[in-house]
Amino acid sequence: GDISSNFRAIKLWLDTTIKSQHSLEQKQDLMQNRLNNLELLLRDVVFFLVQSDYVVNQSYLPELKLVAQKYSLPNLMSLLKRISQLRAQLAARSSNQQLCWENFILSIKQLSQIPSL
């Protein structure tokens, strides 16, 4: 699917997770798992762009190519840095978790080279 539908899916997942009856620890584990997966995929896109053999998710090469067309290498590196920042914010637990995720999702959209997100 296109990247906009992926963002809608992330938002729906986030809303569902935050409103679920899971314990706080379970919610945080789910969010960390999603963040780990996103980080791995973004690293794969970076490796794809620099023509490295280190792409882990070879089965997703068509999707990685699509993401590579939408984000520049510096913007991908910025997203990876923002993932680290988000991890720190979520670990602090003193911040609004949903707001942290929403700001992160907005930064993903802002860093895209394609204005039609």
C-alpha positions in Angstrom: 0.0 0.0 0.0 1.0 3.6 -0.2 2.7 5.3 2.6 -0.4 7.3 3.6 -2.3 4.2 4.3 0.6 2.9 6.3 0.5 6.1 8.5 -3.2 5.6 9.0 -2.5 2.0 10.0 0.1 3.1 12.5 -2.3 5.7 13.9 -5.1 3.1 14.2 -2.7 0.7 15.9 -1.5 3.5 18.2 -5.0 4.5 19.2 -6.0 0.8 19.7 -2.9 0.1 21.8 -3.3 3.1 24.0 -7.0 2.5 24.6 -6.6 -1.3 25.1 -7.0 -3.0 28.4 -3.4 -4.2 28.4 -1.2 -3.3 31.3 1.1 -0.3 30.9 4.1 -2.7 30.7 2.4 -4.7 27.9 1.6 -1.4 26.0 5.2 -0.3 26.3 6.4 -3.6 25.1 4.1 -3.5 22.1 5.3 0.0 21.2 9.0 -0.8 21.7 8.5 -3.8 19.4 6.9 -1.6 16.7 9.7 0.9 17.1 12.3 -1.8 16.8 10.7 -3.1 13.6 10.5 0.4 12.1 14.1 1.1 13.0 15.2 -2.1 11.3 13.2 -1.3 8.1 14.6 2.2 8.0 18.2 0.9 8.4 17.5 -1.5 5.6 16.4 1.4 3.4 19.7 3.2 4.2 21.7 0.1 3.4 19.7 -0.2 0.1 20.5 3.4 -0.8 24.2 3.0 -0.2 24.1 -0.3 -2.1 25.2 -2.3 0.9 24.8 -6.1 1.2 23.6 -5.6 4.8 19.9 -5.4 4.0 18.2 -7.8 6.5 14.7 -7.8 5.0 15.5 -9.0 1.5 11.9 -10.2 1.1 10.8 -6.6 1.4 13.0 -5.1 -1.3 10.1 -3.8 -3.4 8.8 -1.9 -0.4 12.2 -0.7 0.7 12.7 0.7 -2.9 9.5 2.6 -2.5 10.5 4.1 0.8 13.9 4.9 -0.7 12.2 7.0 -3.4 10.3 9.0 -0.8 13.2 9.8 1.7 16.7 11.2 1.1 19.6 9.6 2.9 20.0 12.6 5.3 16.3 12.4 6.1 16.4 8.7 6.8 19.4 9.3 9.2 17.3 12.0 10.9 14.4 9.6 11.3 16.8 7.0 12.9 17.9 9.7 15.3 14.3 10.6 16.1 13.6 6.9 16.9 16.4 7.1 19.5 14.9 10.3 20.9 11.4 8.7 21.0 12.9 5.8 22.9 14.3 8.1 25.5 11.0 10.0 25.8 9.1 6.8 26.2 11.5 5.4 28.7 11.2 8.6 30.8 7.5 7.8 31.3 7.0 11.4 32.5 5.9 12.5 29.0 2.5 12.0 27.3 3.2 8.7 25.4 0.5 9.3 22.7 1.8 12.8 22.1 5.3 11.6 21.7 4.2 9.0 19.1 2.0 11.6 17.2 4.9 14.0 17.0 7.2 11.2 15.7 4.6 10.3 13.1 4.4 13.9 12.0 8.2 14.1 11.7 8.0 11.0 9.4 5.6 12.8 7.2 7.5 16.1 7.2 10.8 14.4 6.2 9.3 12.8 3.2 10.3 14.1 -0.2 6.9 13.5 -1.6 4.5 16.3 -0.6 1.3 14.3 -1.2 1.4 12.4 2.1 
